[in-house]
């Protein structure tokens, strides 16, 4: 992990993603990785509001479902071209998040989380009960594949993989620029202390709302990609289980780190898949592994590494700044020159 926070590290990760389809044995692994990438995009958004701004949004899975259902309703019921519906998915999700953000961000701590948990459940009920719009428990089937160029479409597992991978690369780049900018430092100041941030002249309500809207926009885009690649959606996408899974990705990888989000969102699905041979007992093994990670690596894999590196750099700086003692003078004489 020596170079993972530098350009060469990100370049290596990019090359690994591009080469992945050529080092696996079948389409199943491509499908698993494609799904992992989609949830990684959504988790990047959740990490912004939770890891960087300090607000735990339990309705994040519901916003992802809003993006997916926007694409499904527009393309299947109203024959809107896919990419127009895709763009509208991000817009609709953000517009729905705007009034909810105004209300919920007046709350702090666990009150905010409880409120968003209720919002997420309401979203689930709306999707389940409003059959004339969302098709209810039947779900929406037969979504069109994302069109490509000419006769090329994103229907094969390989094409869908590179489509989602491209969106993940762009999403990661944009998120990295956000969190390393002045705006990102503002979010972190709010996370560390509302009172201190306000004393520095930071507008808490405005900046929390911006973070919330950026977060739900990522969820909407991830949901739209899910709809386009799976080509079928159901009420299960709106369940809070997906939000808890994304929270687990952040905690294992490293809360408040972009790289940690990717490590958790991509690594954990592969860990569960590698335990498939245990069938129904795989969670008996998977659960204790997660508990051990939380106990012994509380900052997450990437977070613990960055913390260790910061301590090493601080120790090295102290040793460099420490003045060297002069050579002892021989008895009865001055020190040697």
Order of alpha helices (4+ residues) and beta strands (2+ residues): alpha-alpha-alpha-alpha-alpha-alpha-beta-alpha-alpha-alpha-alpha-beta-alpha-alpha-alpha-alpha
